[in-house]
Amino acid sequence: MRFSDITKRLHNDGSRAWDIHVRAAAALDAGEDVIIMSVGDSEFDTPAPIIDACIKAMRAGDTHYVEVVGQDRLRRVIARRHAARTRVPVTAQNVVVCAGAQNALFNTAQVILSPGDEVVVLEPMYVTYEATLRAPGATLVPVPCPAHNGYRPDLDALRAAITPRTRAIAFANPVNPTGVSLPPDDLSVIATLAVENDLWVIADEVYADLVFDGEHHPIAALPGMEERAVSLGSLSKSHAMTGWRAGWLVGPRALVDAVENLALCSTYGLPGFVQQAAAFALETDLPEVTAMRDAFQERRDMALAALQSAPGIRCAPPRAGMFLILDVSQTGLSGGAFSQALFEACGVSVLDGAAFGPSTAGTVRLCFALPRDRLVEGCRRIVEFAASLA
C-alpha cells in the first residue's frame, strides 16, 4: 500500500541517535548494570501538590471535553507569566495549550510553513526539529553555532541564509543540547532580521526556568516581535512533568486562531484535569521546584568537576538546561563511535552530538540530571573509558 509524502519528511537521520538510548533502556529493564545519560528526564517525580491538584480536579468532575485551545484558567496564567517576562501585554487570547512543547512546535510549523518555504534554524538543534519543520513541506536551512564561538550563532551566516523564500527563523533558547542561553545582542540581530524580512520567529523556551548563570532573555520582549514571535513553553523540565504533556504556545491572535482550527481536527482539546494541575503548578511557588533546580545546578558542577580528569575530553560548561556537550574528537573517535564503544565497554549511554547538527560533530551529549550516586558512577566510567583510549 502507498503512504503519503509526509511519511518521508518525518524521517531523518537524527532519529537514529536514539538507537543507543533504546538499547540502554532495554538492557536496564533486563536487569543489566546500565547508566542512562542519554535522555533529559530526571529521577524526580512530579511534586505531590501538583498531583493532588490533578486528582482534585478529576474528583470534581473535570473529565469532560474542554475548550480546544485550552481552559481559560491555564491560558490566563500562561499569559500573565509571559507578560511579566516580556512586558508585552498578551492575554489568554494569545495562548494555545498544547500536548507539550513538541506539539506546540508541530502546530506552529503546520500553520506558518508551506511547501517551498525555507525555515532558517540555528544548529545544533534538538533532533526532532528537522522532521517537525519539514512536515509541512518546508526546507531547513541550518545556520551554525560553532564551538569556537561558544556555540553562539554565526550572525554573518544567519544574514546570508535569508532568501526570498525564507518564512521563519527557529531556535531554542536556552539551547538543547549545548545549554547556551542566547545573549541580548544575538537576539537583537535575529529580531532585526525578522522585521526587515517580514519573518516569523519561533522560540523554543522549554529550559527558560533552568538558567543557572545569568538570566533568560525572551526574544518576544524585543521591538517588532509582538506580531511575529511564537514562544513555546512547557512544564516538562522545570516541574518534572515530562509525561503530562503540558505545554503551550504564545503568539499573535491570528496565529492562535489558525492553531485552533488545526487542534479542532487533531487533539480536539486536552485533558482538563491535566490543565488544572498545570495552572496550579504555574500559580504556586513550590519549594520542590526550587529544590530540583538547585539540584540540577549542583549536578552540573559535579559532572564538570568529575570529567575534568578525562583524557582527550573537553567539556563546554552549560549556562542552562540539563546537558553537557563533551568534545571527544581528541580521543580519535567520532561522537557516534565513542557513544557505541562507551556503552559496549561500560554500560553508559550518551547521544552522538552529530545528531544535533554539524556544529556538534565530534561530541557526545550527556544528561547530568541523574541521582547523585549514579551521576558520579557514570562520570567515573567515562573517565575510565577515556583513559583506556589514551
N, C-alpha and C positions, 0 to 999 in steps of 0.2 A: 504494500500500500504506500501511497505517496504522502509525504508530510510537507508542510508549508516551509517557505524560505526562512521564517523566523527561527526554526529549529537549528538552522546552520549558524545564524547570527548569535544565538545563545550559547554556542560552544566556542571556547577559546582555550589556548594553551595554558593560560594562567590557572585554569581549574585543576590541572594536573598536579599543581603544588600540594593539593590536599591529599594526594595519594599516600604520602608518608604519614600524615595525621590519621587517616583511616586505618592504616596498618597498625599504628601505635595504639589506637583506641581498641582495636580487635585484640591485640596482644594483652592489653591491660585487662580487658574483660575475661581473657583466658587465664588470668592469674599470674602473668609474667611480670617481672620486675622492670616496669617501664615508667619513665617520667615524661609526661606530655607537656612540652613547652611550645606547642605549635598552634595553639588557639587562644583567643582572648576571652576566656571565660574563667573567672576566678573561682576559688573554692567557697567564697562567701555565698550564703543563701540570701534571698530577698529578706530585708528586715521584717521581723514579725508584725510590727504595726501596719505595714502595707498589706501583708497577707490578711490580717484581721479586717482591714477596711474592705478588702475584696469579699471576704466571707460575709461580712455585714451587709454589703450591697446585694449579694446573692440571696441571703435570707430575707431581705426586704423586697425581693421580687424583681430585681434588676436583671432579668434573664430573658427579656423580650427584645424585639427589634429596637434599634436606636437610630438617631439621625445618621445619614450616610456619611456626612463629613465629620461626625463626632459629637459627643454630648457637649452641651453648652458650657457646663461647669469646667470641663477639662480644656476646652478651647479658650475660655476666658483666662484661665490661669497660665496657659502657654503664652497667650498674647501679652499678659501683664509681665511675664518673665522676659519675653523678647523686647518689649518696650523699655523695660528697666535697663537692659543691657545695651540697647542701641539708641535709645532716646527717640525712636521712631514711633509715632502714635498709632500702632496697629491695634486691631480689635479681634474679637472672636471670628469676625467675617474674613479675616486674613489667614485662618488656620484650618488645616485638614488633619485629622487624626488618622494615622496610617499603621499598618502592621509592621512596625519597626522602621528604622531609617532606610533600610534596603528597599522596602515597599514605597517609601516616600520618594526615593531616587527613581525607581522604576516609573512611578506615576508621573513625576516631573518630566522625565525623558519622553514618555508617550505623548504628552500634550504640547511639548515645545519643539520636538525634533521630527523631521520628516525625511524620507528617502532623498539622498543627495545633499543633505545638510552636513556640515562639519561641526564637531564639538572639540574645542581645544581643552586638553586635560593635562594637569600637572602630574608628572610621574617622577618617582614611584607613586603608584596609586593602588588602592585596595583591589584585590584580584577579581571582584565581581563587577567592577566599574565597566570594563570593556564590553562584556556581554550585555549589561543593562543599558548602556548608552547606544550600543549598536542595534538593539532590538527594534527600534522604530525605523531602521534603515539608514541611520546616520553613520558617518565616518569619523573615527577617532583620530585626532592629531595630537600626539603626545609632545609635551614640552618638558625638557629635562630639568630636574632639581638635583644637580650633581653633588657628589660628596665633597669636592674641592671648594664648593660654595656653601658648605654647611647644610646641604640638602635644601637650600632655598632655590626658588625658581631662577632660571636664566632669563632675565627680563628682555634681553635683546632677542632671544629665540622666541619668546612669547609674542613680541611685536611682529616678528617675521612670520609667525604661524597663522596670523589672521588674514583671511582672504574674503572675497565677496560671498563665499558660500558658508562662512562661519556663522553659526547661530548662537553658540553659547560657550562660556568658559566654565569648566567644572574643576573642583578641587576639594580636598579635605583640609580642615583647619580646626584643631591640630591634625597632623598627618599620620595616618596609618600606612606605612609601617615605621617611619623614621622618628616620630614623636616631636617633629618640628612644629612650633607654633608660629605662624607667619607674622612677621612684624608689620607695623602700620605702613612703612614705606612701600613694601611689596604689595600690600593690599591696595594702597592708593594707586599704584600703577595699573593693577588689574581693573580697578573701578573706572579709572580714566579711559582705558582702552575699551571697556564695555560701553561707556557712554558715547565715546567718539564713533564707535562702530555699531551702535544700537544692538547690543548683545545681551542675552540672558546671562546671569551669573548663578551657578549652583554651588552652594557652600555646605558641605557635609560637616556638621559641628558636633558629632557624637561625643568627642572627647573634650569638649569645651569645659566641662566641670572637673577634668583631671589634668589641669595645668599646674605643674609643681614650681616652675621657675618663671617669674613674671606674671603676666595676666593674658587672658584671651581677648583678642581684638576681632569683633564680628565685622565682616565687610558690609553688612546691611546698614551699619551706622554711618557709612560714608555718603557724601552728596551724590545724587543721581541714582542711588540704589533702590529707593522705595518702590519704583515701578518696574524693576528688573531683577532684583535679588530674590533667590529662593533659598531659605535657610532650613536645613534638615537637622532634626534632633531626635533624641531617644533617651530612655531611662536604662537601657541595657547595661551600660558600663558603670555609670555613676551610682546606680541604685541596685546593682546585681540583679537585673530583671531581664536577662537575655531571653529567657523562654516565654516571657509575657507578650512579646512583640508589641511593645508600647512605644510608638514613635509618632512623628508629626512633620509637617512642613509649614512654613510661614512664608507667605508671598503676596503679591498683588491680588486684589479681589477677582480680576478676570481669570487669573490662573487657578484660583480656588474654585471658581465656577466650572472651569474645564475639568479639573480633577474630580469634582463632584460627579460630573457626568460619567467619567471613567469608573469611579467607585460604584456608581449605580449598577453597572453591568459587570462588576468584578467581585469586590468584597461585600457589597450591599450593607455596609456598616460593620462595626467590630463589637466584640462583647462589651456590654455596658458595665458589667462588674469589674472588668479589667480597667476600663476608663475611670471608674470611680476610685479604684486603687491608685491609678496614675495621678489623678488630681490630688488625692490625699498626699502622695509622695512629694509632689511639687509644692503643695501648700504648707508642708510641715518641715520644720527644722529638726531632722532626725539625727541624734548622735551617732547612730550606727553608720550613717552615710559618711559623716566626717571621719569616723574611725577607719572606714575602708579606704578612704582617700589617703589618710596618713599612712596606712599600712602599705599601700601601693608605692608611695614615695620612699618609704623605708626599704622596701624590697628592691626598688630600682637601685638605690645606693648600695645595698648588699650585693646585688648582682654585678654592678660595675666594679666594686672592690674585689670580689671573688675572681672575676675574669681578667683582672689586670695581669696576672701571672701566666696567662695562657700564651705560649709562644706562637708567633705568627698570626695572632688575632688582635684586631684593634676594635674598640668599642666607641661608637658615637653617642655621647650622653644625651638622652632624650629629655626635652623640657616638659613633655606631657605624655599621656596615654599609659600603656602597659606593655610596651615592646622595646627591645633593644635590637639595633642593627649591628651585627658582628661582621666586620670585614675579614674574610678568611682567605683572601687572594694570596697572601704570603705563605700559606700552607702548601701551595701548589695544586689545590683542588678548587674546582668551581663550587658555587654555592649548592648546586644540586648534588654533586658528588660528595661534598662534605656532609650534607644532611643525611644522605643514604648511608655513608660509611659510619657516621656517628651513631645512627640508630642500630646498625648491624653490630657495632662493636660495644656500645654502651647502653643501648636501650633508651636513648634520649631522642625525642622528636622535636625538630625545628623545621621551619619552612625555608625553601630556597628563595633568596632575595630577588633573583631574576624574575620570579613570577609577578613581582610588583612593577617591573619596568627595567629598562637598560641602566638607569641611574643606580640601581642596587644590584647589578650583576656582580658576582664575586663576593656576595654577602649571604648571611642567613638571618632570618628574623626569629627572635626568641621572646616568648612571653614571660615576664617576671612576676605575674600575678598568681603565684603559687603559694601554698603553705610554706612557711619559712624553712622547715626541715627539708622539704622536697626541693625547694629552690637552691639551698646550699648544696645538696647532694647532686642536683642536676648540673650546677656550675662546676662542682668538683670533677664530675665525669667529663665535662667538656674540656677542662684544663688538662686532665689526664690524657684524653684523646689527642688534643693538640700537641702535647709533649711527645706522644708516640709518633706523630707525623714528623716532628722536628728531628 
